[in-house]
Amino acid sequence: MTAFLRRRSLLQGLAGGAFVLVAPRALADLGSRLDAALAERFGERRPEQGGVELELSRLVENGNSVAVTVRASPDEPTPAALHLFMPRNPEPWGTSFQVAPPALAEFSTRIRLAGTQDVMAVAEWADGRLGATAVSVMVTLGACADDLYLEF
């Protein structure tokens, strides 16, 4: 029985070591994926905090269908566009909606989430300003899992 316990301890130690080596790389890659998606959409411009509201559940059982609402802050003028980013998905950019007055700067939809992540909404104004907010969402059962695991 002691040989079994030693083998189990060795395997647990190896698995823990592999996690410590792989996790920082995977987490750093998520930040670079979001930066690349933002650069693709906005070039050198980066969003500042605020100007947009994001509503979605912070705890999601199933990532296959997550309700989300994005709206411009009532304190700000109507933006020209609203964007949604999910950096842990195989495609970090989710969707964009163009807004033309007198339309209400708000949309509701359902998205897929590959796993626990920070979902980011960005408002873009005609003068080039960008405002953003992010919500951390814990996903129990993620969608897009096959694509995600192949990448990391």
Buried (B, 14 or more C-beta within 10 A) or exposed (E): EEEEEEEEEEEEEEEEEEEEEEEEEEEEBBEEBBEEBBEEBBEEEEBEEEBBBBEBEEEBEEBBEBEBEBBBBEEBBBBBBBBBBBBBBBEBBBBBBEBEEEEEBBBEEEBBBBBBBBBBBBBBBEEEBBBBBBBEBEBEEBBBEEEBEEEE
